[in-house]
Structures are given as C-alpha cells and as structure tokens.
Amino acid sequence: MKRRLSIGLAVVLLLAVAAVIVWGRDGDENTAQGTDLTTVRGVIGSEKLAFFSDKRVADAFAKHGLKVEVDTAGSRQIASMDLGKYEFAFPSSSPAAQRIQRDHQVTGVHTPFQSPMAVATFEPIVNLLSANGIVRKGAGEYQVLDIAKYLEAAQNGTRWDQLPGNTAFPARKNVLVTTTDPRESNSAAMYLSIVSFVANGNNVVSTPEAEAKVLPAVSKLFIDQGYTQNSTEGPFEDYLAAGMGKTPMALIYESQFVDRLVRADGSIRPDMRLLYTAPTVYSKHTLVPLKPNGDQVGRLLATDPELGKLAATFGFRTGDPRLFADVVAAAKAPVPADLVDAVEPPSYETLERLLDAVKKQY
C-alpha cells in the first residue's frame, strides 16, 4: 500500500513539475512578445480613437513590431499643446498639421486618409430643400447642399415654416445646419472654411480685408444656432437618436455616416440621407512625425494594405481609392467615388483669426 502511495505521489509531483515548466514557457513567450513590441505614443483627433482602439489595428501594427498608444485632443488643441512626450501628432486637419510642422521644424508629414465634410439629413428635408432650390444634384449620382443658396436663406433668417410648400417640416426655427462649437471643434473650423469661401466670392479667405468682409455672414451661422456641442459625435448622435425634429441637418464627417453603414447596426434608417456641401472641404488627417518611431507609424498607415483596408472600414478615404470603393460597395453605401467640387481651407493663421473673431460674437 505504501509503495502504491509513493508511486502515486511521484506521478502527481511529476505532472505538477511538467505543468510549471509548460506554464513558464508560455509565460516566457508572452513576455518575449510584449518585449519585442516597441511602444509608440501619439496624440490624435478623437474621431480616430475607434480606429486605433480596434484589435485588428493593434494586431496589424504588432506585425511590424509596434504597439501604438494614443491620447486624444481637439485638432486646434494639438497644434498648441506641449508635444514633448509624444512621438507623433495626428490632427484631423491640414492647417493644424502645418502649424505643428512649422513649430517643430518637421520636414515631412503623412496624410494616410481623409474625409470630406457632409450633411446628415432626412428624405423629407432633402425633398423640401430641393423644391426651394437649396439642394440640387451634384456632379455624380448624389445630391448637394448649395452653400450659396443656403447662405442666402440663412442671412434672411428664413424659418422652416416659411419655405413655400412646406408640409413635411413646418418647424418655427431657422433653416440652419447644426454644427459643433467653433471654439472647440475641427469640424466647425472646416465648416467655417466652406462658408467663408462662398461668402468671399468663391475665393479662399487670405487677407484681413476678406476676413472682415465675411465675418458678419459666417458668425450668424454659428450664433443663431444657440447651444452647440464640442465634438462632432454630439450632433451626429442627436441626429441618429432624436431624429428630424431636433436635428434636421447635422454637419458631420462623411466617415461617420459610412462607418455606421458598414457596421449595419440599424442606426442608419431608410429615411436618412447624406448630402455633400457644394463646395466641400476634405478634412485631411495628417500625421506629423516628431521622432523616428512616429515616422514609422505614419509610413505604415500610408502604405500598409492591411491598415489601409481597416481605415476604409471606418469610413476613411485612403491613398488607394479602391479600398474605400470596395467597402462602400459591399455596404451599398450611396456615396460618390470622387468629389469634384472641393476647395482648400485657409491657412492656419487665417482660420485662427476667423475663429477668434467668431468667438468674440458669443
């Protein structure tokens, strides 16, 4: 009996030792994998957080030996903050990137993806504005909000219930696109770029005289809205949840609408429509490398096919148009392959002066 117990105890001990050895090997492998990855820290616009937080994106970077960690901030904030602890800065607008590039004496940047500004709305609103000449057909199979016509209605203080033939949305509030707070948000700055271009006789605002000329018209578009939120997710979520009554038209990034269509989660209902502004502005997500590892992140985002395809699934237009085209085709998203009527935003300094002038009107 004692002999049997001794043999049994020996077997148990042997198995325990084997288990420890196997566990230790697995632990060593996991530690080695973690050690092999170089951590790269960056600061990004919040609209890209979902992309960088996605496990597939993390795995794609890991294949190149990188672990990318990010903090978020507004693009205007990124341009003026202390970037000493970061290896790259990734705002969502080229003017902010220009400021960072200049201040940090960076010679090269990466623009791996971009998204045009658009207006999320509803079919009854599209039909109503089309009947009043404010919405028209664009260069392709899509519809646009004619900014010149829209500015005319807004400057006249036109209410929805004053539009001829309006039985679909007789609301007693002004015909205005809901935007974010121009004091906080990049999307509002892009909207300012669009409306200031048209108010300046279809020219990019580039002089103090032009700034003074357009300021009354563009300020009214923000001030007359009343309260505005500081992130584009705010008005877009209101649009999705509260519907036409609260948010008949919301300024968004095209990527937000496409992302929801790709998810196929039911948040984009059959009566929801996407308009493009005419003209529009591309929000160019520009990565400014501050250190060599940050430059590697930028190069991978711009050239790695797997990361490019993942960016397209989040609604971003990449350097390879086929990636975005494949994603929207699979999702049956009604978005154009290309937008012809697009303009450039003003310089960072001009845009900041305009935004500061608008802020003083609040």
DRENMI-132206 format. One record per residue (C-alpha): residue number from 1; residue in one letter; y, x, z. Coordinates in pm, whole numbers. Each point is the difference from the previous one (the first is absolute). Layout:
% DRENMI-132206
<pt k="NUM" r="a" v="Y" u="X" w="Z"/>
...
This chain:
% DRENMI-132206
<pt k="1" r="m" v="0" u="0" w="0"/>
<pt k="2" r="k" v="240" u="284" w="95"/>
<pt k="3" r="r" v="-78" u="172" w="-328"/>
<pt k="4" r="r" v="82" u="-315" w="-197"/>
<pt k="5" r="l" v="330" u="-35" w="189"/>
<pt k="6" r="s" v="86" u="361" w="-72"/>
<pt k="7" r="i" v="-69" u="-40" w="-370"/>
<pt k="8" r="g" v="201" u="-323" w="-12"/>
<pt k="9" r="l" v="293" u="163" w="180"/>
<pt k="10" r="a" v="-12" u="293" w="-238"/>
<pt k="11" r="v" v="12" u="-233" w="-301"/>
<pt k="12" r="v" v="299" u="-186" w="144"/>
<pt k="13" r="l" v="183" u="327" w="68"/>
<pt k="14" r="l" v="-78" u="126" w="-350"/>
<pt k="15" r="l" v="136" u="-316" w="-158"/>
<pt k="16" r="a" v="312" u="18" w="215"/>
<pt k="17" r="v" v="63" u="360" w="-103"/>
<pt k="18" r="a" v="-51" u="-92" w="-367"/>
<pt k="19" r="a" v="245" u="-288" w="34"/>
<pt k="20" r="v" v="260" u="226" w="156"/>
<pt k="21" r="i" v="-45" u="252" w="-283"/>
<pt k="22" r="v" v="38" u="-270" w="-269"/>
<pt k="23" r="w" v="300" u="-155" w="177"/>
<pt k="24" r="g" v="155" u="341" w="36"/>
<pt k="25" r="r" v="-47" u="75" w="-370"/>
<pt k="26" r="d" v="155" u="-331" w="-99"/>
<pt k="27" r="g" v="288" u="63" w="236"/>
<pt k="28" r="d" v="49" u="347" w="-147"/>
<pt k="29" r="e" v="5" u="-144" w="-352"/>
<pt k="30" r="n" v="255" u="-264" w="94"/>
<pt k="31" r="t" v="215" u="258" w="175"/>
<pt k="32" r="a" v="-24" u="227" w="-301"/>
<pt k="33" r="q" v="110" u="-278" w="-232"/>
<pt k="34" r="g" v="297" u="-73" w="222"/>
<pt k="35" r="t" v="85" u="368" w="25"/>
<pt k="36" r="d" v="-20" u="44" w="-376"/>
<pt k="37" r="l" v="268" u="-263" w="-57"/>
<pt k="38" r="t" v="359" u="120" w="0"/>
<pt k="39" r="t" v="233" u="-252" w="162"/>
<pt k="40" r="v" v="316" u="-67" w="-201"/>
<pt k="41" r="r" v="278" u="-206" w="157"/>
<pt k="42" r="g" v="252" u="-202" w="-197"/>
<pt k="43" r="v" v="255" u="-277" w="38"/>
<pt k="44" r="i" v="-20" u="-291" w="-243"/>
<pt k="45" r="g" v="159" u="-334" w="-82"/>
<pt k="46" r="s" v="-179" u="-279" w="188"/>
<pt k="47" r="e" v="-106" u="-175" w="-323"/>
<pt k="48" r="k" v="-251" u="284" w="-57"/>
<pt k="49" r="l" v="-159" u="-11" w="346"/>
<pt k="50" r="a" v="-287" u="-227" w="-108"/>
<pt k="51" r="f" v="-85" u="246" w="-278"/>
<pt k="52" r="f" v="-5" u="304" w="228"/>
<pt k="53" r="s" v="-190" u="-191" w="271"/>
<pt k="54" r="d" v="-280" u="-101" w="-236"/>
<pt k="55" r="k" v="-330" u="177" w="70"/>
<pt k="56" r="r" v="-64" u="52" w="-370"/>
<pt k="57" r="v" v="327" u="189" w="-28"/>
<pt k="58" r="a" v="-86" u="211" w="305"/>
<pt k="59" r="d" v="-340" u="80" w="-150"/>
<pt k="60" r="a" v="157" u="99" w="-332"/>
<pt k="61" r="f" v="234" u="245" w="175"/>
<pt k="62" r="a" v="-291" u="131" w="209"/>
<pt k="63" r="k" v="-180" u="103" w="-318"/>
<pt k="64" r="h" v="285" u="244" w="-50"/>
<pt k="65" r="g" v="-10" u="120" w="359"/>
<pt k="66" r="l" v="300" u="-199" w="121"/>
<pt k="67" r="k" v="62" u="-248" w="279"/>
<pt k="68" r="v" v="334" u="-171" w="-65"/>
<pt k="69" r="e" v="184" u="-146" w="299"/>
<pt k="70" r="v" v="321" u="-198" w="-50"/>
<pt k="71" r="d" v="288" u="-153" w="189"/>
<pt k="72" r="t" v="212" u="-275" w="-154"/>
<pt k="73" r="a" v="375" u="-43" w="-33"/>
<pt k="74" r="g" v="250" u="-163" w="-233"/>
<pt k="75" r="s" v="83" u="202" w="-309"/>
<pt k="76" r="r" v="366" u="30" w="101"/>
<pt k="77" r="q" v="-108" u="113" w="345"/>
<pt k="78" r="i" v="-240" u="261" w="-143"/>
<pt k="79" r="a" v="285" u="150" w="-202"/>
<pt k="80" r="s" v="204" u="70" w="312"/>
<pt k="81" r="m" v="-260" u="69" w="272"/>
<pt k="82" r="d" v="-128" u="331" w="137"/>
<pt k="83" r="l" v="-302" u="86" w="-215"/>
<pt k="84" r="g" v="-93" u="321" w="181"/>
<pt k="85" r="k" v="-343" u="-121" w="115"/>
<pt k="86" r="y" v="-103" u="-134" w="-341"/>
<pt k="87" r="e" v="-155" u="165" w="-304"/>
<pt k="88" r="f" v="112" u="-267" w="-244"/>
<pt k="89" r="a" v="242" u="-290" w="-20"/>
<pt k="90" r="f" v="-91" u="-300" w="-215"/>
<pt k="91" r="p" v="284" u="-255" w="-29"/>
<pt k="92" r="s" v="-23" u="-294" w="-237"/>
<pt k="93" r="s" v="312" u="75" w="-200"/>
<pt k="94" r="s" v="115" u="287" w="-218"/>
<pt k="95" r="p" v="356" u="7" w="146"/>
<pt k="96" r="a" v="-137" u="65" w="351"/>
<pt k="97" r="a" v="-235" u="264" w="-141"/>
<pt k="98" r="q" v="292" u="170" w="-176"/>
<pt k="99" r="r" v="183" u="29" w="332"/>
<pt k="100" r="i" v="-305" u="151" w="174"/>
<pt k="101" r="q" v="-66" u="235" w="-290"/>
<pt k="102" r="r" v="359" u="123" w="8"/>
<pt k="103" r="d" v="27" u="36" w="377"/>
<pt k="104" r="h" v="-329" u="191" w="27"/>
<pt k="105" r="q" v="46" u="202" w="-320"/>
<pt k="106" r="v" v="-326" u="-126" w="-154"/>
<pt k="107" r="t" v="-39" u="84" w="-368"/>
<pt k="108" r="g" v="-284" u="-235" w="-99"/>
<pt k="109" r="v" v="-104" u="-353" w="97"/>
<pt k="110" r="h" v="-283" u="-237" w="-89"/>
<pt k="111" r="t" v="34" u="-364" w="-108"/>
<pt k="112" r="p" v="-362" u="-122" w="8"/>
<pt k="113" r="f" v="76" u="-370" w="-16"/>
<pt k="114" r="q" v="276" u="-256" w="-29"/>
<pt k="115" r="s" v="64" u="-373" w="17"/>
<pt k="116" r="p" v="267" u="-212" w="-169"/>
<pt k="117" r="m" v="200" u="-245" w="205"/>
<pt k="118" r="a" v="-92" u="-364" w="-57"/>
<pt k="119" r="v" v="60" u="-350" w="136"/>
<pt k="120" r="a" v="-277" u="-205" w="158"/>
<pt k="121" r="t" v="60" u="-370" w="-61"/>
<pt k="122" r="f" v="-167" u="-331" w="-90"/>
<pt k="123" r="e" v="-65" u="-191" w="-321"/>
<pt k="124" r="p" v="247" u="-287" w="79"/>
<pt k="125" r="i" v="274" u="260" w="62"/>
<pt k="126" r="v" v="-82" u="181" w="-326"/>
<pt k="127" r="n" v="15" u="-328" w="-194"/>
<pt k="128" r="l" v="329" u="-100" w="165"/>
<pt k="129" r="l" v="169" u="336" w="-62"/>
<pt k="130" r="s" v="-136" u="11" w="-356"/>
<pt k="131" r="a" v="159" u="-338" w="-71"/>
<pt k="132" r="n" v="333" u="142" w="125"/>
<pt k="133" r="g" v="-19" u="324" w="-199"/>
<pt k="134" r="i" v="-46" u="228" w="301"/>
<pt k="135" r="v" v="-364" u="77" w="-74"/>
<pt k="136" r="r" v="-111" u="90" w="-350"/>
<pt k="137" r="k" v="-289" u="163" w="-181"/>
<pt k="138" r="g" v="-11" u="379" w="15"/>
<pt k="139" r="a" v="-98" u="249" w="-267"/>
<pt k="140" r="g" v="-370" u="-79" w="53"/>
<pt k="141" r="e" v="-207" u="-286" w="135"/>
<pt k="142" r="y" v="191" u="-21" w="324"/>
<pt k="143" r="q" v="317" u="-163" w="130"/>
<pt k="144" r="v" v="310" u="162" w="141"/>
<pt k="145" r="l" v="287" u="-91" w="228"/>
<pt k="146" r="d" v="313" u="62" w="-207"/>
<pt k="147" r="i" v="218" u="187" w="248"/>
<pt k="148" r="a" v="324" u="-68" w="-189"/>
<pt k="149" r="k" v="-63" u="-376" w="11"/>
<pt k="150" r="y" v="-117" u="22" w="359"/>
<pt k="151" r="l" v="315" u="191" w="103"/>
<pt k="152" r="e" v="214" u="-267" w="-163"/>
<pt k="153" r="a" v="-171" u="-276" w="198"/>
<pt k="154" r="a" v="15" u="199" w="324"/>
<pt k="155" r="q" v="368" u="87" w="-37"/>
<pt k="156" r="n" v="78" u="-368" w="-54"/>
<pt k="157" r="g" v="-184" u="-85" w="321"/>
<pt k="158" r="t" v="-239" u="-227" w="-191"/>
<pt k="159" r="r" v="-242" u="-193" w="223"/>
<pt k="160" r="w" v="-349" u="-96" w="-107"/>
<pt k="161" r="d" v="84" u="-370" w="21"/>
<pt k="162" r="q" v="291" u="55" w="-242"/>
<pt k="163" r="l" v="-223" u="119" w="-285"/>
<pt k="164" r="p" v="-20" u="-267" w="-272"/>
<pt k="165" r="g" v="-330" u="-185" w="-17"/>
<pt k="166" r="n" v="-122" u="137" w="333"/>
<pt k="167" r="t" v="-258" u="-233" w="148"/>
<pt k="168" r="a" v="-249" u="271" w="99"/>
<pt k="169" r="f" v="207" u="189" w="258"/>
<pt k="170" r="p" v="323" u="-182" w="98"/>
<pt k="171" r="a" v="75" u="232" w="292"/>
<pt k="172" r="r" v="353" u="24" w="140"/>
<pt k="173" r="k" v="14" u="377" w="1"/>
<pt k="174" r="n" v="128" u="257" w="-246"/>
<pt k="175" r="v" v="-202" u="128" w="-293"/>
<pt k="176" r="l" v="-78" u="345" w="137"/>
<pt k="177" r="v" v="-285" u="247" w="-7"/>
<pt k="178" r="t" v="-121" u="77" w="352"/>
<pt k="179" r="t" v="17" u="375" w="60"/>
<pt k="180" r="t" v="-33" u="237" w="290"/>
<pt k="181" r="d" v="286" u="144" w="204"/>
<pt k="182" r="p" v="197" u="248" w="-214"/>
<pt k="183" r="r" v="74" u="198" w="317"/>
<pt k="184" r="e" v="-371" u="74" w="51"/>
<pt k="185" r="s" v="-217" u="-53" w="-305"/>
<pt k="186" r="n" v="-65" u="184" w="-325"/>
<pt k="187" r="s" v="-82" u="-319" w="-190"/>
<pt k="188" r="a" v="349" u="-132" w="79"/>
<pt k="189" r="a" v="143" u="329" w="-132"/>
<pt k="190" r="m" v="-198" u="-46" w="-321"/>
<pt k="191" r="y" v="133" u="-357" w="-27"/>
<pt k="192" r="l" v="350" u="139" w="45"/>
<pt k="193" r="s" v="-73" u="244" w="-285"/>
<pt k="194" r="i" v="-93" u="-289" w="-229"/>
<pt k="195" r="v" v="286" u="-238" w="77"/>
<pt k="196" r="s" v="263" u="276" w="7"/>
<pt k="197" r="f" v="-111" u="114" w="-347"/>
<pt k="198" r="v" v="57" u="-347" w="-144"/>
<pt k="199" r="a" v="322" u="-57" w="196"/>
<pt k="200" r="n" v="126" u="331" w="-142"/>
<pt k="201" r="g" v="-31" u="-119" w="-360"/>
<pt k="202" r="n" v="-358" u="122" w="-39"/>
<pt k="203" r="n" v="79" u="354" w="108"/>
<pt k="204" r="v" v="-129" u="204" w="291"/>
<pt k="205" r="v" v="266" u="15" w="271"/>
<pt k="206" r="s" v="115" u="362" w="18"/>
<pt k="207" r="t" v="368" u="6" w="101"/>
<pt k="208" r="p" v="204" u="-119" w="298"/>
<pt k="209" r="e" v="187" u="-237" w="-234"/>
<pt k="210" r="a" v="-326" u="-162" w="-109"/>
<pt k="211" r="e" v="-115" u="-27" w="362"/>
<pt k="212" r="a" v="318" u="-188" w="93"/>
<pt k="213" r="k" v="-37" u="-223" w="-305"/>
<pt k="214" r="v" v="-355" u="-120" w="76"/>
<pt k="215" r="l" v="19" u="-13" w="379"/>
<pt k="216" r="p" v="131" u="-359" w="41"/>
<pt k="217" r="a" v="-269" u="-143" w="-227"/>
<pt k="218" r="v" v="-295" u="194" w="141"/>
<pt k="219" r="s" v="104" u="-42" w="364"/>
<pt k="220" r="k" v="0" u="-379" w="-39"/>
<pt k="221" r="l" v="-367" u="5" w="-106"/>
<pt k="222" r="f" v="-95" u="147" w="338"/>
<pt k="223" r="i" v="256" u="-158" w="234"/>
<pt k="224" r="d" v="-65" u="-355" w="-123"/>
<pt k="225" r="q" v="-369" u="30" w="92"/>
<pt k="226" r="g" v="69" u="10" w="370"/>
<pt k="227" r="y" v="-274" u="171" w="200"/>
<pt k="228" r="t" v="-214" u="247" w="-193"/>
<pt k="229" r="q" v="-307" u="194" w="107"/>
<pt k="230" r="n" v="-32" u="379" w="-5"/>
<pt k="231" r="s" v="-330" u="33" w="-187"/>
<pt k="232" r="t" v="-111" u="-147" w="-333"/>
<pt k="233" r="e" v="-317" u="-123" w="168"/>
<pt k="234" r="g" v="216" u="-250" w="193"/>
<pt k="235" r="p" v="132" u="-217" w="-284"/>
<pt k="236" r="f" v="-328" u="39" w="-191"/>
<pt k="237" r="e" v="-202" u="-129" w="295"/>
<pt k="238" r="d" v="247" u="-290" w="35"/>
<pt k="239" r="y" v="-49" u="-72" w="-369"/>
<pt k="240" r="l" v="-379" u="0" w="40"/>
<pt k="241" r="a" v="-14" u="-200" w="322"/>
<pt k="242" r="a" v="303" u="-230" w="8"/>
<pt k="243" r="g" v="19" u="-75" w="-371"/>
<pt k="244" r="m" v="280" u="-122" w="-223"/>
<pt k="245" r="g" v="204" u="-178" w="266"/>
<pt k="246" r="k" v="86" u="315" w="190"/>
<pt k="247" r="t" v="-20" u="265" w="-273"/>
<pt k="248" r="p" v="38" u="-133" w="-355"/>
<pt k="249" r="m" v="60" u="354" w="-133"/>
<pt k="250" r="a" v="-85" u="326" w="175"/>
<pt k="251" r="l" v="77" u="349" w="-123"/>
<pt k="252" r="i" v="-317" u="211" w="25"/>
<pt k="253" r="y" v="-172" u="299" w="-147"/>
<pt k="254" r="e" v="-231" u="-99" w="-285"/>
<pt k="255" r="s" v="-273" u="193" w="185"/>
<pt k="256" r="q" v="6" u="-250" w="288"/>
<pt k="257" r="f" v="-81" u="-294" w="-226"/>
<pt k="258" r="v" v="-263" u="192" w="-199"/>
<pt k="259" r="d" v="-162" u="129" w="319"/>
<pt k="260" r="r" v="-53" u="-359" w="120"/>
<pt k="261" r="l" v="-139" u="-106" w="-336"/>
<pt k="262" r="v" v="-245" u="291" w="4"/>
<pt k="263" r="r" v="-110" u="-89" w="352"/>
<pt k="264" r="a" v="-78" u="-353" w="-123"/>
<pt k="265" r="d" v="48" u="-125" w="355"/>
<pt k="266" r="g" v="157" u="-330" w="-103"/>
<pt k="267" r="s" v="350" u="95" w="117"/>
<pt k="268" r="i" v="134" u="-31" w="-358"/>
<pt k="269" r="r" v="-26" u="-371" w="-73"/>
<pt k="270" r="p" v="-10" u="-157" w="-350"/>
<pt k="271" r="d" v="367" u="-109" w="7"/>
<pt k="272" r="m" v="130" u="347" w="89"/>
<pt k="273" r="r" v="172" u="201" w="-271"/>
<pt k="274" r="l" v="134" u="353" w="-48"/>
<pt k="275" r="l" v="331" u="51" w="-179"/>
<pt k="276" r="y" v="149" u="331" w="-103"/>
<pt k="277" r="t" v="371" u="59" w="27"/>
<pt k="278" r="a" v="179" u="74" w="-327"/>
<pt k="279" r="p" v="82" u="278" w="34"/>
<pt k="280" r="t" v="-237" u="139" w="260"/>
<pt k="281" r="v" v="-22" u="332" w="183"/>
<pt k="282" r="y" v="-315" u="197" w="63"/>
<pt k="283" r="s" v="-44" u="103" w="360"/>
<pt k="284" r="k" v="-133" u="350" w="-61"/>
<pt k="285" r="h" v="-215" u="123" w="286"/>
<pt k="286" r="t" v="94" u="367" w="1"/>
<pt k="287" r="l" v="-180" u="255" w="217"/>
<pt k="288" r="v" v="212" u="297" w="103"/>
<pt k="289" r="p" v="-220" u="292" w="113"/>
<pt k="290" r="l" v="143" u="188" w="297"/>
<pt k="291" r="k" v="-292" u="241" w="38"/>
<pt k="292" r="p" v="-290" u="115" w="-225"/>
<pt k="293" r="n" v="-253" u="-249" w="143"/>
<pt k="294" r="g" v="248" u="-281" w="-63"/>
<pt k="295" r="d" v="24" u="116" w="-359"/>
<pt k="296" r="q" v="-380" u="-24" w="-28"/>
<pt k="297" r="v" v="13" u="-361" w="121"/>
<pt k="298" r="g" v="259" u="-78" w="-267"/>
<pt k="299" r="r" v="-200" u="167" w="-276"/>
<pt k="300" r="l" v="-315" u="-187" w="99"/>
<pt k="301" r="l" v="178" u="-334" w="6"/>
<pt k="302" r="a" v="138" u="71" w="-346"/>
<pt k="303" r="t" v="-315" u="138" w="-163"/>
<pt k="304" r="d" v="-316" u="-104" w="186"/>
<pt k="305" r="p" v="-166" u="-290" w="-191"/>
<pt k="306" r="e" v="-156" u="-149" w="313"/>
<pt k="307" r="l" v="329" u="-9" w="192"/>
<pt k="308" r="g" v="176" u="-136" w="-308"/>
<pt k="309" r="k" v="-248" u="-284" w="-32"/>
<pt k="310" r="l" v="34" u="-81" w="370"/>
<pt k="311" r="a" v="381" u="-6" w="-30"/>
<pt k="312" r="a" v="-34" u="-247" w="-287"/>
<pt k="313" r="t" v="-214" u="-229" w="215"/>
<pt k="314" r="f" v="294" u="-15" w="242"/>
<pt k="315" r="g" v="221" u="-119" w="-285"/>
<pt k="316" r="f" v="174" u="329" w="-82"/>
<pt k="317" r="r" v="62" u="114" w="-357"/>
<pt k="318" r="t" v="-129" u="355" w="-36"/>
<pt k="319" r="g" v="51" u="282" w="-247"/>
<pt k="320" r="d" v="-301" u="-130" w="-196"/>
<pt k="321" r="p" v="94" u="-352" w="-119"/>
<pt k="322" r="r" v="-365" u="-81" w="-67"/>
<pt k="323" r="l" v="-82" u="-1" w="372"/>
<pt k="324" r="f" v="253" u="-272" w="79"/>
<pt k="325" r="a" v="-92" u="-191" w="-318"/>
<pt k="326" r="d" v="-368" u="-3" w="97"/>
<pt k="327" r="v" v="76" u="-124" w="352"/>
<pt k="328" r="v" v="229" u="-285" w="-108"/>
<pt k="329" r="a" v="-238" u="-101" w="-278"/>
<pt k="330" r="a" v="-289" u="-24" w="244"/>
<pt k="331" r="a" v="216" u="-205" w="239"/>
<pt k="332" r="k" v="139" u="-211" w="-287"/>
<pt k="333" r="a" v="346" u="82" w="129"/>
<pt k="334" r="p" v="279" u="-128" w="-228"/>
<pt k="335" r="v" v="201" u="322" w="-9"/>
<pt k="336" r="p" v="130" u="192" w="-303"/>
<pt k="337" r="a" v="-137" u="339" w="-98"/>
<pt k="338" r="d" v="352" u="131" w="-40"/>
<pt k="339" r="l" v="355" u="-109" w="78"/>
<pt k="340" r="v" v="262" u="91" w="-259"/>
<pt k="341" r="d" v="311" u="-131" w="176"/>
<pt k="342" r="a" v="15" u="253" w="283"/>
<pt k="343" r="v" v="298" u="203" w="122"/>
<pt k="344" r="e" v="52" u="296" w="232"/>
<pt k="345" r="p" v="151" u="-37" w="348"/>
<pt k="346" r="p" v="328" u="172" w="86"/>
<pt k="347" r="s" v="-2" u="343" w="162"/>
<pt k="348" r="y" v="-87" u="22" w="367"/>
<pt k="349" r="e" v="364" u="59" w="98"/>
<pt k="350" r="t" v="129" u="-296" w="-204"/>
<pt k="351" r="l" v="-271" u="-229" w="131"/>
<pt k="352" r="e" v="74" u="103" w="359"/>
<pt k="353" r="r" v="371" u="-69" w="-42"/>
<pt k="354" r="l" v="-74" u="-343" w="-145"/>
<pt k="355" r="l" v="-244" u="-80" w="279"/>
<pt k="356" r="d" v="246" u="116" w="264"/>
<pt k="357" r="a" v="272" u="-217" w="-157"/>
<pt k="358" r="v" v="-233" u="-301" w="3"/>
<pt k="359" r="k" v="-85" u="68" w="366"/>
<pt k="360" r="k" v="367" u="-24" w="93"/>
<pt k="361" r="q" v="7" u="-353" w="-140"/>
<pt k="362" r="y" v="-246" u="-126" w="262"/>
